[in-house]
Amino acid sequence: MNIYVANIPFKASEQELKGLFEEYGEVSSAKIVMDKVTQRSRGFGFIEMSDDAAARQAITSLNGFNFLGKTLVVNEARPRTDAPRSGGGGGYRSGGGGGFNRRSNNEY
């Protein structure tokens, strides 16, 4: 089972996170998501556990757990979709003109 973990302290390591979940069963992998530009933790990650019963126990026990001073949010990860993210966008939108009023020659 893939487990989503949010509100991970920035100072936490993947090894510390893995150790926390290993108290409930075998952890296949532990990954803290890093920002591509700054190379700092983004504050969330994923734990993979092969035993679903152990994973559910870990979710129940660790959701709301104080880990290195922050309260973890732990739940089953939703499947990843290949759909593009919504929103985005930037771009420059300009409104209509404005400016001065044109007069025809016969208005003078």
C-alpha positions in Angstrom: 0.0 0.0 0.0 1.2 3.5 -0.8 0.7 6.0 2.0 0.7 9.8 1.7 2.3 11.7 4.5 1.9 15.5 4.8 3.2 18.1 7.2 6.6 16.4 7.4 9.1 18.7 9.2 11.7 20.2 6.8 14.5 18.9 9.0 13.3 15.2 8.8 15.2 12.7 6.7 13.8 9.9 4.7 15.6 7.5 7.1 13.8 9.0 10.1 10.5 8.8 8.4 11.1 5.2 7.4 12.1 4.3 11.0 8.8 5.8 12.3 6.7 3.6 10.0 8.9 0.5 10.5 7.4 0.2 14.0 4.3 -1.0 12.3 5.8 -3.4 9.6 8.2 -3.7 6.8 8.7 -0.5 4.7 9.5 -1.0 1.1 10.4 2.6 0.4 10.3 6.0 2.0 10.4 9.2 -0.1 10.2 12.8 0.9 9.4 15.0 -2.1 12.0 17.7 -2.8 11.7 21.0 -4.6 13.5 20.9 -7.9 14.8 24.4 -7.7 15.8 24.8 -4.0 16.5 21.1 -3.2 14.6 21.5 0.1 11.8 19.3 1.3 8.3 20.3 0.2 6.9 18.9 3.5 5.2 15.8 2.1 6.2 12.3 1.0 5.2 8.7 0.5 5.7 5.5 2.3 5.2 2.1 0.7 4.4 -0.9 2.8 3.8 -4.4 1.4 1.5 -5.5 4.1 -1.9 -3.7 3.8 -2.9 -4.6 7.4 0.3 -3.1 8.8 -0.1 -0.1 6.5 -3.7 0.6 7.8 -2.4 0.3 11.4 0.3 2.8 10.7 -2.1 5.2 9.1 -4.5 4.9 12.1 -1.7 5.3 14.6 0.4 8.0 12.9 -2.3 10.4 11.6 -2.2 13.3 14.0 1.1 12.0 15.5 3.7 14.7 16.6 6.8 14.0 14.6 9.8 16.3 15.3 7.5 19.0 16.5 4.9 18.9 13.7 1.6 17.0 13.5 1.6 14.5 10.7 -1.3 14.0 8.3 -1.3 10.4 7.1 -3.7 8.6 4.8 -3.8 6.2 1.9 -2.4 7.7 -1.3 -4.7 8.2 -4.2 -3.6 6.7 -7.5 -1.6 9.1 -9.6 -3.3 10.3 -12.8 -1.6 11.2 -16.1 -4.1 14.1 -16.6 -2.5 17.5 -16.7 -2.9 19.7 -13.7 -5.6 22.3 -13.8 -5.0 25.9 -13.3 -1.6 27.1 -14.3 -1.8 29.7 -16.8 -0.1 32.9 -16.4 -0.2 34.6 -19.8 -0.8 38.2 -20.4 -4.4 39.3 -21.0 -4.8 42.8 -22.3 -8.1 44.6 -22.2 -9.5 46.8 -24.9 -8.0 50.0 -25.9 -9.2 53.2 -24.4 -7.2 56.2 -25.4 -8.6 59.4 -27.0 -11.9 59.9 -28.7 -11.7 60.4 -32.4 -13.8 63.1 -33.9 -14.8 63.2 -37.5 -13.9 66.2 -39.5 -17.4 67.5 -39.6 -17.5 67.9 -35.8 -15.2 70.9 -35.7 
